[in-house]
Amino acid sequence: MLLAGSDDGVYRFPDRDGPTDRTAERTLASGRVMRLRTFDGLDGCFAATTTGLFHSPDGETWVDLGVPTEAVYSVGALPGGQLYAGTRPARVYAGEFEDGVDAGESDDGGPAVEWRECEGFQRLPSREEWRLPRHDDLAQVRDLHHDPADPDRLVAGVEVGGVHGSDDGGETWVELRGDDSAGDAVDDDIHELHVAGPGEYVAATGFGLFRTTEGGESWARLDEGVDQRYFRTAFSLDGTVYAGGALSNSATWDDPDADPELFAVRDGAVDAVEFPAADETVTGMAAADGDLVVATHRGSVLVRRGGEWTAVGELPVPGDLTGRYTPLAELA
């Protein structure tokens, strides 16, 4: 089952091989869906939305997990089952499930998760600088991931605020921007932070595509020689980094000269991928049975098998700026 997020909730495709002109069925009505994630050791799928964090064991029924800050922009988990939520304004919360409950409702019908704020996140040296004027001078935690280099290591990407890491499950944090003076710093306008492997992260930002193989100690640009420097999403599969880029922000994506591209980075070389929806910006990616699945800002969902693209179906994108975020997740 393929799940896709849109501006008004989560949608379901029962498979990836049905009629190509079908429209996905909505199973969760919510605010804009920012992330859809599944985790080893936790059943089901988690949807981080602007109206809360929701969990579904089956992609059909959903429960609000009651994060203290309503606008949840990211969700992560450690291998031991510890759940984390990143919010707007930029805060990180750690959640503990009640005994005997993997996820869902407690015995009294309320959320089965007890949340506490990771207060060390607020003590990062650059914290007072995290803001963007067009976002009401607020920042948001766009991604939370476990780094497989250590069972207790978390990394967080903040828009606007950079990349930060914790080696103790969120209690204390350090900045992972790289060295500005050496020119190997990641841009702090993080749109998506993807963990490709132990110590290897890819950051899609408003001013370029960056990668670290040193746990954030230094960064390198991956987008040298391309005109598109506004990246919304990044993903890796079988050693290749994929990224959806455009010339400018989402307000321009329907302009005749928006010129979006899907890029593949292999062995340091950046190449444009031939893509049937050439005038659509890729805003979500996932892997399903080893294949790359993408969604665009206009709601096209496609899968790439053996170098050939096939349409999965259409995702409704009813927002004022269509499909700025279209996260995807495969639920077995």
Contacts in CASP RR format, 6 or more apart in sequence:
PFRMAT RR
TARGET T0000
AUTHOR 0000-0000-0000
METHOD contacts of the structure
MODEL  1
MLLAGSDDGVYRFPDRDGPTDRTAERTLASGRVMRLRTFDGLDGCFAATT
TGLFHSPDGETWVDLGVPTEAVYSVGALPGGQLYAGTRPARVYAGEFEDG
VDAGESDDGGPAVEWRECEGFQRLPSREEWRLPRHDDLAQVRDLHHDPAD
PDRLVAGVEVGGVHGSDDGGETWVELRGDDSAGDAVDDDIHELHVAGPGE
YVAATGFGLFRTTEGGESWARLDEGVDQRYFRTAFSLDGTVYAGGALSNS
ATWDDPDADPELFAVRDGAVDAVEFPAADETVTGMAAADGDLVVATHRGS
VLVRRGGEWTAVGELPVPGDLTGRYTPLAELA
1 12 0 8 1.000
1 13 0 8 1.000
1 14 0 8 1.000
1 15 0 8 1.000
1 59 0 8 1.000
1 330 0 8 1.000
1 331 0 8 1.000
1 332 0 8 1.000
2 12 0 8 1.000
2 13 0 8 1.000
2 15 0 8 1.000
2 16 0 8 1.000
2 286 0 8 1.000
2 288 0 8 1.000
2 293 0 8 1.000
2 301 0 8 1.000
2 312 0 8 1.000
2 328 0 8 1.000
2 329 0 8 1.000
2 330 0 8 1.000
2 331 0 8 1.000
3 10 0 8 1.000
3 11 0 8 1.000
3 12 0 8 1.000
3 13 0 8 1.000
3 27 0 8 1.000
3 36 0 8 1.000
3 45 0 8 1.000
3 59 0 8 1.000
3 328 0 8 1.000
3 329 0 8 1.000
3 330 0 8 1.000
3 331 0 8 1.000
4 10 0 8 1.000
4 11 0 8 1.000
4 12 0 8 1.000
4 13 0 8 1.000
4 24 0 8 1.000
4 36 0 8 1.000
4 295 0 8 1.000
4 301 0 8 1.000
4 315 0 8 1.000
4 326 0 8 1.000
4 327 0 8 1.000
4 328 0 8 1.000
5 11 0 8 1.000
5 33 0 8 1.000
5 36 0 8 1.000
5 47 0 8 1.000
5 295 0 8 1.000
5 315 0 8 1.000
5 325 0 8 1.000
5 326 0 8 1.000
5 327 0 8 1.000
5 328 0 8 1.000
6 32 0 8 1.000
6 33 0 8 1.000
6 299 0 8 1.000
6 315 0 8 1.000
6 316 0 8 1.000
6 317 0 8 1.000
6 318 0 8 1.000
6 323 0 8 1.000
6 326 0 8 1.000
7 31 0 8 1.000
7 32 0 8 1.000
7 33 0 8 1.000
7 317 0 8 1.000
7 318 0 8 1.000
7 319 0 8 1.000
7 322 0 8 1.000
7 323 0 8 1.000
7 324 0 8 1.000
7 325 0 8 1.000
8 26 0 8 1.000
8 29 0 8 1.000
8 30 0 8 1.000
8 31 0 8 1.000
8 32 0 8 1.000
8 316 0 8 1.000
8 318 0 8 1.000
8 319 0 8 1.000
9 26 0 8 1.000
9 28 0 8 1.000
9 29 0 8 1.000
9 30 0 8 1.000
9 31 0 8 1.000
9 32 0 8 1.000
9 33 0 8 1.000
9 47 0 8 1.000
9 49 0 8 1.000
10 26 0 8 1.000
10 27 0 8 1.000
10 28 0 8 1.000
10 30 0 8 1.000
10 33 0 8 1.000
10 36 0 8 1.000
10 47 0 8 1.000
10 54 0 8 1.000
10 56 0 8 1.000
10 59 0 8 1.000
10 62 0 8 1.000
11 24 0 8 1.000
11 25 0 8 1.000
11 26 0 8 1.000
11 27 0 8 1.000
11 315 0 8 1.000
11 316 0 8 1.000
12 24 0 8 1.000
12 25 0 8 1.000
12 26 0 8 1.000
12 27 0 8 1.000
12 59 0 8 1.000
12 60 0 8 1.000
13 22 0 8 1.000
13 24 0 8 1.000
13 301 0 8 1.000
13 312 0 8 1.000
13 313 0 8 1.000
16 288 0 8 1.000
16 291 0 8 1.000
16 293 0 8 1.000
16 303 0 8 1.000
16 310 0 8 1.000
16 312 0 8 1.000
18 312 0 8 1.000
18 313 0 8 1.000
19 313 0 8 1.000
20 310 0 8 1.000
20 311 0 8 1.000
20 312 0 8 1.000
20 313 0 8 1.000
21 311 0 8 1.000
21 313 0 8 1.000
21 314 0 8 1.000
22 313 0 8 1.000
22 314 0 8 1.000
23 313 0 8 1.000
23 314 0 8 1.000
23 315 0 8 1.000
23 316 0 8 1.000
24 301 0 8 1.000
24 313 0 8 1.000
24 314 0 8 1.000
24 315 0 8 1.000
24 316 0 8 1.000
26 316 0 8 1.000
27 56 0 8 1.000
27 59 0 8 1.000
27 60 0 8 1.000
27 61 0 8 1.000
27 62 0 8 1.000
28 47 0 8 1.000
28 54 0 8 1.000
28 56 0 8 1.000
28 62 0 8 1.000
30 47 0 8 1.000
30 49 0 8 1.000
30 50 0 8 1.000
30 51 0 8 1.000
30 52 0 8 1.000
30 54 0 8 1.000
31 49 0 8 1.000
31 50 0 8 1.000
31 51 0 8 1.000
32 49 0 8 1.000
32 50 0 8 1.000
32 319 0 8 1.000
32 324 0 8 1.000
32 325 0 8 1.000
33 47 0 8 1.000
33 48 0 8 1.000
33 49 0 8 1.000
33 325 0 8 1.000
33 327 0 8 1.000
34 48 0 8 1.000
34 49 0 8 1.000
34 50 0 8 1.000
34 72 0 8 1.000
34 73 0 8 1.000
34 74 0 8 1.000
34 142 0 8 1.000
34 325 0 8 1.000
34 327 0 8 1.000
35 46 0 8 1.000
35 47 0 8 1.000
35 48 0 8 1.000
35 73 0 8 1.000
35 74 0 8 1.000
35 75 0 8 1.000
35 143 0 8 1.000
35 327 0 8 1.000
36 45 0 8 1.000
36 46 0 8 1.000
36 47 0 8 1.000
36 48 0 8 1.000
36 327 0 8 1.000
36 328 0 8 1.000
36 329 0 8 1.000
37 45 0 8 1.000
37 46 0 8 1.000
37 48 0 8 1.000
37 75 0 8 1.000
37 76 0 8 1.000
37 77 0 8 1.000
37 329 0 8 1.000
38 44 0 8 1.000
38 45 0 8 1.000
38 46 0 8 1.000
38 329 0 8 1.000
38 330 0 8 1.000
38 331 0 8 1.000
39 46 0 8 1.000
39 76 0 8 1.000
39 77 0 8 1.000
39 81 0 8 1.000
40 79 0 8 1.000
41 77 0 8 1.000
41 79 0 8 1.000
41 80 0 8 1.000
41 81 0 8 1.000
42 77 0 8 1.000
42 81 0 8 1.000
42 83 0 8 1.000
42 102 0 8 1.000
42 103 0 8 1.000
43 57 0 8 1.000
43 102 0 8 1.000
43 103 0 8 1.000
44 55 0 8 1.000
44 56 0 8 1.000
44 57 0 8 1.000
44 58 0 8 1.000
44 59 0 8 1.000
44 103 0 8 1.000
44 331 0 8 1.000
45 55 0 8 1.000
45 56 0 8 1.000
45 59 0 8 1.000
45 329 0 8 1.000
45 331 0 8 1.000
46 53 0 8 1.000
46 54 0 8 1.000
46 55 0 8 1.000
46 65 0 8 1.000
46 75 0 8 1.000
46 76 0 8 1.000
46 83 0 8 1.000
46 103 0 8 1.000
47 53 0 8 1.000
47 54 0 8 1.000
47 55 0 8 1.000
47 56 0 8 1.000
47 62 0 8 1.000
47 75 0 8 1.000
48 72 0 8 1.000
48 73 0 8 1.000
48 74 0 8 1.000
48 75 0 8 1.000
48 85 0 8 1.000
48 86 0 8 1.000
49 72 0 8 1.000
50 70 0 8 1.000
50 71 0 8 1.000
50 72 0 8 1.000
50 73 0 8 1.000
50 88 0 8 1.000
51 70 0 8 1.000
51 71 0 8 1.000
52 64 0 8 1.000
52 65 0 8 1.000
52 66 0 8 1.000
52 67 0 8 1.000
52 70 0 8 1.000
52 71 0 8 1.000
52 72 0 8 1.000
53 64 0 8 1.000
53 65 0 8 1.000
53 66 0 8 1.000
53 67 0 8 1.000
53 72 0 8 1.000
53 75 0 8 1.000
53 85 0 8 1.000
54 62 0 8 1.000
54 63 0 8 1.000
54 64 0 8 1.000
54 65 0 8 1.000
55 62 0 8 1.000
55 63 0 8 1.000
55 65 0 8 1.000
55 103 0 8 1.000
55 104 0 8 1.000
56 62 0 8 1.000
56 63 0 8 1.000
56 331 0 8 1.000
57 102 0 8 1.000
57 103 0 8 1.000
57 104 0 8 1.000
58 331 0 8 1.000
59 331 0 8 1.000
63 103 0 8 1.000
63 104 0 8 1.000
63 105 0 8 1.000
63 111 0 8 1.000
63 112 0 8 1.000
64 111 0 8 1.000
65 83 0 8 1.000
65 85 0 8 1.000
65 103 0 8 1.000
65 104 0 8 1.000
65 111 0 8 1.000
65 112 0 8 1.000
65 113 0 8 1.000
66 111 0 8 1.000
66 113 0 8 1.000
66 115 0 8 1.000
67 85 0 8 1.000
67 87 0 8 1.000
67 93 0 8 1.000
67 115 0 8 1.000
68 93 0 8 1.000
68 115 0 8 1.000
68 117 0 8 1.000
69 87 0 8 1.000
69 88 0 8 1.000
69 89 0 8 1.000
69 91 0 8 1.000
69 93 0 8 1.000
70 87 0 8 1.000
71 87 0 8 1.000
71 88 0 8 1.000
71 140 0 8 1.000
72 85 0 8 1.000
72 86 0 8 1.000
72 87 0 8 1.000
73 86 0 8 1.000
73 87 0 8 1.000
73 88 0 8 1.000
73 140 0 8 1.000
73 141 0 8 1.000
73 142 0 8 1.000
74 85 0 8 1.000
74 86 0 8 1.000
74 141 0 8 1.000
74 142 0 8 1.000
74 143 0 8 1.000
74 144 0 8 1.000
74 156 0 8 1.000
74 157 0 8 1.000
75 83 0 8 1.000
75 84 0 8 1.000
75 85 0 8 1.000
75 86 0 8 1.000
75 144 0 8 1.000
76 83 0 8 1.000
76 84 0 8 1.000
76 85 0 8 1.000
76 144 0 8 1.000
76 145 0 8 1.000
76 146 0 8 1.000
76 154 0 8 1.000
77 83 0 8 1.000
77 84 0 8 1.000
77 146 0 8 1.000
78 84 0 8 1.000
78 146 0 8 1.000
78 151 0 8 1.000
78 152 0 8 1.000
78 154 0 8 1.000
78 169 0 8 1.000
79 146 0 8 1.000
79 151 0 8 1.000
80 151 0 8 1.000
81 97 0 8 1.000
82 94 0 8 1.000
82 95 0 8 1.000
82 96 0 8 1.000
82 169 0 8 1.000
83 94 0 8 1.000
83 95 0 8 1.000
83 96 0 8 1.000
83 97 0 8 1.000
83 113 0 8 1.000
84 92 0 8 1.000
84 93 0 8 1.000
84 94 0 8 1.000
84 95 0 8 1.000
84 118 0 8 1.000
84 144 0 8 1.000
84 154 0 8 1.000
84 170 0 8 1.000
85 92 0 8 1.000
85 93 0 8 1.000
85 95 0 8 1.000
85 115 0 8 1.000
85 144 0 8 1.000
86 92 0 8 1.000
86 93 0 8 1.000
86 140 0 8 1.000
86 141 0 8 1.000
86 144 0 8 1.000
86 156 0 8 1.000
87 93 0 8 1.000
87 140 0 8 1.000
87 141 0 8 1.000
88 138 0 8 1.000
88 139 0 8 1.000
88 140 0 8 1.000
88 141 0 8 1.000
89 138 0 8 1.000
89 139 0 8 1.000
89 140 0 8 1.000
90 121 0 8 1.000
90 130 0 8 1.000
90 138 0 8 1.000
90 139 0 8 1.000
90 140 0 8 1.000
90 141 0 8 1.000
90 158 0 8 1.000
90 161 0 8 1.000
91 117 0 8 1.000
91 118 0 8 1.000
91 121 0 8 1.000
91 122 0 8 1.000
91 141 0 8 1.000
92 117 0 8 1.000
92 118 0 8 1.000
92 121 0 8 1.000
92 141 0 8 1.000
92 144 0 8 1.000
92 156 0 8 1.000
92 170 0 8 1.000
93 115 0 8 1.000
93 116 0 8 1.000
93 117 0 8 1.000
93 118 0 8 1.000
94 115 0 8 1.000
94 116 0 8 1.000
94 117 0 8 1.000
94 118 0 8 1.000
94 169 0 8 1.000
94 170 0 8 1.000
95 113 0 8 1.000
95 114 0 8 1.000
95 115 0 8 1.000
95 116 0 8 1.000
96 113 0 8 1.000
96 114 0 8 1.000
96 116 0 8 1.000
97 103 0 8 1.000
97 112 0 8 1.000
97 113 0 8 1.000
98 106 0 8 1.000
98 112 0 8 1.000
98 113 0 8 1.000
98 114 0 8 1.000
101 112 0 8 1.000
103 112 0 8 1.000
103 113 0 8 1.000
104 111 0 8 1.000
104 112 0 8 1.000
104 113 0 8 1.000
105 111 0 8 1.000
105 112 0 8 1.000
106 112 0 8 1.000
118 166 0 8 1.000
118 169 0 8 1.000
118 170 0 8 1.000
118 171 0 8 1.000
118 173 0 8 1.000
120 170 0 8 1.000
120 171 0 8 1.000
120 172 0 8 1.000
120 173 0 8 1.000
121 156 0 8 1.000
121 164 0 8 1.000
121 166 0 8 1.000
121 170 0 8 1.000
121 173 0 8 1.000
123 173 0 8 1.000
124 164 0 8 1.000
124 173 0 8 1.000
124 174 0 8 1.000
124 175 0 8 1.000
125 175 0 8 1.000
126 161 0 8 1.000
126 162 0 8 1.000
126 175 0 8 1.000
129 161 0 8 1.000
130 139 0 8 1.000
130 158 0 8 1.000
130 160 0 8 1.000
130 161 0 8 1.000
131 137 0 8 1.000
131 138 0 8 1.000
131 139 0 8 1.000
131 160 0 8 1.000
132 138 0 8 1.000
132 139 0 8 1.000
132 159 0 8 1.000
132 160 0 8 1.000
132 189 0 8 1.000
135 159 0 8 1.000
135 160 0 8 1.000
139 158 0 8 1.000
139 159 0 8 1.000
139 160 0 8 1.000
139 161 0 8 1.000
140 158 0 8 1.000
140 159 0 8 1.000
141 156 0 8 1.000
141 157 0 8 1.000
141 158 0 8 1.000
142 157 0 8 1.000
142 158 0 8 1.000
142 159 0 8 1.000
142 190 0 8 1.000
142 191 0 8 1.000
142 192 0 8 1.000
142 193 0 8 1.000
143 155 0 8 1.000
143 156 0 8 1.000
143 157 0 8 1.000
143 190 0 8 1.000
143 192 0 8 1.000
143 193 0 8 1.000
143 194 0 8 1.000
144 154 0 8 1.000
144 155 0 8 1.000
144 156 0 8 1.000
144 157 0 8 1.000
145 154 0 8 1.000
145 155 0 8 1.000
145 156 0 8 1.000
145 193 0 8 1.000
145 194 0 8 1.000
145 195 0 8 1.000
145 201 0 8 1.000
146 153 0 8 1.000
146 154 0 8 1.000
146 195 0 8 1.000
147 153 0 8 1.000
147 154 0 8 1.000
147 155 0 8 1.000
147 195 0 8 1.000
147 197 0 8 1.000
147 198 0 8 1.000
147 199 0 8 1.000
147 201 0 8 1.000
147 215 0 8 1.000
148 195 0 8 1.000
148 197 0 8 1.000
148 198 0 8 1.000
149 197 0 8 1.000
149 198 0 8 1.000
149 199 0 8 1.000
149 215 0 8 1.000
150 167 0 8 1.000
152 166 0 8 1.000
152 167 0 8 1.000
152 168 0 8 1.000
152 169 0 8 1.000
153 165 0 8 1.000
153 166 0 8 1.000
153 167 0 8 1.000
153 169 0 8 1.000
154 165 0 8 1.000
154 166 0 8 1.000
154 169 0 8 1.000
154 170 0 8 1.000
155 163 0 8 1.000
155 164 0 8 1.000
155 165 0 8 1.000
155 166 0 8 1.000
155 176 0 8 1.000
155 193 0 8 1.000
155 195 0 8 1.000
155 201 0 8 1.000
155 215 0 8 1.000
156 163 0 8 1.000
156 164 0 8 1.000
156 165 0 8 1.000
156 166 0 8 1.000
156 173 0 8 1.000
156 193 0 8 1.000
157 163 0 8 1.000
157 164 0 8 1.000
157 190 0 8 1.000
157 193 0 8 1.000
157 203 0 8 1.000
158 164 0 8 1.000
158 188 0 8 1.000
158 190 0 8 1.000
159 189 0 8 1.000
159 190 0 8 1.000
159 191 0 8 1.000
160 188 0 8 1.000
160 189 0 8 1.000
160 190 0 8 1.000
161 188 0 8 1.000
161 189 0 8 1.000
161 190 0 8 1.000
162 175 0 8 1.000
162 176 0 8 1.000
162 177 0 8 1.000
162 186 0 8 1.000
162 187 0 8 1.000
162 188 0 8 1.000
162 189 0 8 1.000
162 190 0 8 1.000
163 175 0 8 1.000
163 176 0 8 1.000
163 177 0 8 1.000
163 186 0 8 1.000
163 190 0 8 1.000
163 193 0 8 1.000
163 201 0 8 1.000
163 203 0 8 1.000
163 216 0 8 1.000
164 173 0 8 1.000
164 174 0 8 1.000
164 175 0 8 1.000
164 176 0 8 1.000
165 173 0 8 1.000
165 174 0 8 1.000
165 175 0 8 1.000
165 176 0 8 1.000
166 172 0 8 1.000
166 173 0 8 1.000
166 174 0 8 1.000
176 186 0 8 1.000
176 212 0 8 1.000
176 215 0 8 1.000
176 216 0 8 1.000
176 217 0 8 1.000
177 185 0 8 1.000
177 186 0 8 1.000
177 188 0 8 1.000
177 216 0 8 1.000
177 219 0 8 1.000
178 184 0 8 1.000
178 185 0 8 1.000
178 186 0 8 1.000
178 212 0 8 1.000
178 216 0 8 1.000
178 217 0 8 1.000
178 218 0 8 1.000
178 219 0 8 1.000
179 185 0 8 1.000
179 218 0 8 1.000
182 218 0 8 1.000
184 218 0 8 1.000
184 219 0 8 1.000
184 220 0 8 1.000
185 219 0 8 1.000
186 203 0 8 1.000
186 205 0 8 1.000
186 210 0 8 1.000
186 212 0 8 1.000
186 216 0 8 1.000
186 219 0 8 1.000
187 203 0 8 1.000
187 205 0 8 1.000
187 206 0 8 1.000
187 207 0 8 1.000
187 208 0 8 1.000
187 210 0 8 1.000
188 205 0 8 1.000
189 205 0 8 1.000
189 206 0 8 1.000
189 207 0 8 1.000
190 203 0 8 1.000
190 204 0 8 1.000
190 205 0 8 1.000
191 204 0 8 1.000
191 205 0 8 1.000
191 206 0 8 1.000
191 231 0 8 1.000
191 232 0 8 1.000
191 233 0 8 1.000
192 203 0 8 1.000
192 204 0 8 1.000
192 231 0 8 1.000
192 232 0 8 1.000
192 233 0 8 1.000
192 234 0 8 1.000
193 201 0 8 1.000
193 202 0 8 1.000
193 203 0 8 1.000
193 204 0 8 1.000
193 234 0 8 1.000
194 201 0 8 1.000
194 202 0 8 1.000
194 203 0 8 1.000
194 204 0 8 1.000
194 234 0 8 1.000
194 235 0 8 1.000
194 236 0 8 1.000
195 201 0 8 1.000
196 202 0 8 1.000
196 211 0 8 1.000
196 236 0 8 1.000
196 239 0 8 1.000
196 241 0 8 1.000
199 212 0 8 1.000
199 213 0 8 1.000
199 214 0 8 1.000
199 215 0 8 1.000
199 216 0 8 1.000
200 211 0 8 1.000
200 212 0 8 1.000
200 213 0 8 1.000
200 215 0 8 1.000
201 211 0 8 1.000
201 212 0 8 1.000
201 215 0 8 1.000
201 216 0 8 1.000
202 209 0 8 1.000
202 210 0 8 1.000
202 211 0 8 1.000
202 222 0 8 1.000
202 234 0 8 1.000
202 236 0 8 1.000
202 241 0 8 1.000
202 243 0 8 1.000
203 209 0 8 1.000
203 210 0 8 1.000
203 211 0 8 1.000
203 219 0 8 1.000
203 234 0 8 1.000
204 231 0 8 1.000
204 232 0 8 1.000
204 233 0 8 1.000
204 234 0 8 1.000
204 243 0 8 1.000
204 244 0 8 1.000
204 245 0 8 1.000
205 231 0 8 1.000
206 229 0 8 1.000
206 230 0 8 1.000
206 231 0 8 1.000
206 249 0 8 1.000
207 229 0 8 1.000
207 230 0 8 1.000
208 221 0 8 1.000
208 223 0 8 1.000
208 229 0 8 1.000
208 230 0 8 1.000
208 231 0 8 1.000
209 221 0 8 1.000
209 222 0 8 1.000
209 223 0 8 1.000
209 231 0 8 1.000
209 234 0 8 1.000
209 241 0 8 1.000
209 243 0 8 1.000
209 263 0 8 1.000
209 265 0 8 1.000
210 219 0 8 1.000
210 220 0 8 1.000
210 221 0 8 1.000
210 222 0 8 1.000
211 219 0 8 1.000
211 220 0 8 1.000
211 222 0 8 1.000
211 241 0 8 1.000
211 265 0 8 1.000
212 218 0 8 1.000
212 219 0 8 1.000
212 220 0 8 1.000
222 241 0 8 1.000
222 243 0 8 1.000
222 265 0 8 1.000
222 268 0 8 1.000
222 270 0 8 1.000
223 229 0 8 1.000
223 231 0 8 1.000
223 243 0 8 1.000
223 263 0 8 1.000
223 270 0 8 1.000
224 270 0 8 1.000
225 270 0 8 1.000
226 261 0 8 1.000
226 263 0 8 1.000
226 270 0 8 1.000
226 272 0 8 1.000
227 247 0 8 1.000
227 259 0 8 1.000
228 244 0 8 1.000
228 245 0 8 1.000
228 246 0 8 1.000
228 247 0 8 1.000
228 259 0 8 1.000
228 260 0 8 1.000
228 261 0 8 1.000
228 263 0 8 1.000
229 245 0 8 1.000
229 247 0 8 1.000
230 245 0 8 1.000
230 246 0 8 1.000
230 247 0 8 1.000
230 248 0 8 1.000
230 249 0 8 1.000
231 243 0 8 1.000
231 244 0 8 1.000
231 245 0 8 1.000
232 244 0 8 1.000
232 245 0 8 1.000
232 246 0 8 1.000
232 250 0 8 1.000
232 281 0 8 1.000
232 282 0 8 1.000
232 283 0 8 1.000
232 284 0 8 1.000
232 324 0 8 1.000
232 325 0 8 1.000
233 243 0 8 1.000
233 244 0 8 1.000
233 282 0 8 1.000
233 283 0 8 1.000
233 284 0 8 1.000
233 285 0 8 1.000
234 241 0 8 1.000
234 242 0 8 1.000
234 243 0 8 1.000
234 244 0 8 1.000
234 285 0 8 1.000
235 241 0 8 1.000
235 242 0 8 1.000
235 243 0 8 1.000
235 284 0 8 1.000
235 285 0 8 1.000
235 286 0 8 1.000
235 287 0 8 1.000
235 292 0 8 1.000
236 242 0 8 1.000
237 287 0 8 1.000
237 290 0 8 1.000
237 292 0 8 1.000
238 290 0 8 1.000
239 266 0 8 1.000
240 264 0 8 1.000
240 265 0 8 1.000
240 266 0 8 1.000
241 264 0 8 1.000
241 265 0 8 1.000
241 266 0 8 1.000
242 262 0 8 1.000
242 263 0 8 1.000
242 264 0 8 1.000
242 265 0 8 1.000
242 273 0 8 1.000
242 285 0 8 1.000
242 292 0 8 1.000
242 294 0 8 1.000
243 262 0 8 1.000
243 263 0 8 1.000
243 265 0 8 1.000
244 260 0 8 1.000
244 261 0 8 1.000
244 262 0 8 1.000
244 263 0 8 1.000
244 281 0 8 1.000
244 282 0 8 1.000
244 283 0 8 1.000
245 260 0 8 1.000
245 261 0 8 1.000
245 262 0 8 1.000
245 263 0 8 1.000
245 281 0 8 1.000
245 282 0 8 1.000
246 252 0 8 1.000
246 253 0 8 1.000
246 258 0 8 1.000
246 259 0 8 1.000
246 260 0 8 1.000
246 261 0 8 1.000
246 281 0 8 1.000
247 257 0 8 1.000
247 258 0 8 1.000
247 259 0 8 1.000
247 260 0 8 1.000
248 258 0 8 1.000
250 281 0 8 1.000
250 297 0 8 1.000
250 321 0 8 1.000
250 323 0 8 1.000
250 324 0 8 1.000
251 321 0 8 1.000
252 258 0 8 1.000
253 260 0 8 1.000
253 281 0 8 1.000
253 297 0 8 1.000
254 322 0 8 1.000
258 279 0 8 1.000
258 281 0 8 1.000
260 278 0 8 1.000
260 279 0 8 1.000
260 280 0 8 1.000
260 281 0 8 1.000
260 282 0 8 1.000
261 272 0 8 1.000
261 273 0 8 1.000
261 275 0 8 1.000
262 272 0 8 1.000
262 273 0 8 1.000
262 275 0 8 1.000
262 282 0 8 1.000
262 294 0 8 1.000
263 270 0 8 1.000
263 271 0 8 1.000
263 272 0 8 1.000
263 273 0 8 1.000
264 270 0 8 1.000
264 271 0 8 1.000
264 272 0 8 1.000
264 273 0 8 1.000
265 271 0 8 1.000
275 282 0 8 1.000
275 309 0 8 1.000
276 302 0 8 1.000
276 309 0 8 1.000
276 311 0 8 1.000
277 296 0 8 1.000
277 298 0 8 1.000
277 300 0 8 1.000
277 302 0 8 1.000
280 296 0 8 1.000
280 297 0 8 1.000
280 298 0 8 1.000
280 299 0 8 1.000
280 300 0 8 1.000
281 296 0 8 1.000
281 297 0 8 1.000
282 294 0 8 1.000
282 295 0 8 1.000
282 296 0 8 1.000
283 295 0 8 1.000
283 296 0 8 1.000
283 297 0 8 1.000
283 323 0 8 1.000
283 324 0 8 1.000
283 325 0 8 1.000
283 326 0 8 1.000
284 294 0 8 1.000
284 295 0 8 1.000
284 325 0 8 1.000
284 326 0 8 1.000
284 327 0 8 1.000
284 328 0 8 1.000
285 292 0 8 1.000
285 293 0 8 1.000
285 294 0 8 1.000
285 295 0 8 1.000
285 328 0 8 1.000
286 293 0 8 1.000
286 327 0 8 1.000
286 328 0 8 1.000
286 329 0 8 1.000
286 330 0 8 1.000
287 293 0 8 1.000
287 330 0 8 1.000
288 303 0 8 1.000
288 330 0 8 1.000
289 330 0 8 1.000
291 303 0 8 1.000
291 304 0 8 1.000
291 305 0 8 1.000
292 303 0 8 1.000
292 304 0 8 1.000
293 301 0 8 1.000
293 302 0 8 1.000
293 303 0 8 1.000
293 304 0 8 1.000
293 312 0 8 1.000
293 328 0 8 1.000
293 330 0 8 1.000
294 301 0 8 1.000
294 302 0 8 1.000
294 303 0 8 1.000
294 304 0 8 1.000
294 328 0 8 1.000
295 301 0 8 1.000
295 315 0 8 1.000
295 326 0 8 1.000
295 327 0 8 1.000
295 328 0 8 1.000
296 323 0 8 1.000
296 326 0 8 1.000
297 317 0 8 1.000
297 322 0 8 1.000
297 323 0 8 1.000
297 324 0 8 1.000
297 326 0 8 1.000
298 317 0 8 1.000
298 322 0 8 1.000
298 323 0 8 1.000
299 314 0 8 1.000
299 315 0 8 1.000
299 316 0 8 1.000
299 317 0 8 1.000
299 322 0 8 1.000
299 323 0 8 1.000
299 326 0 8 1.000
300 311 0 8 1.000
300 313 0 8 1.000
300 314 0 8 1.000
300 315 0 8 1.000
301 311 0 8 1.000
301 312 0 8 1.000
301 313 0 8 1.000
301 314 0 8 1.000
301 315 0 8 1.000
301 328 0 8 1.000
302 309 0 8 1.000
302 310 0 8 1.000
302 311 0 8 1.000
302 312 0 8 1.000
303 309 0 8 1.000
303 310 0 8 1.000
303 312 0 8 1.000
304 310 0 8 1.000
315 326 0 8 1.000
317 323 0 8 1.000
317 326 0 8 1.000
END
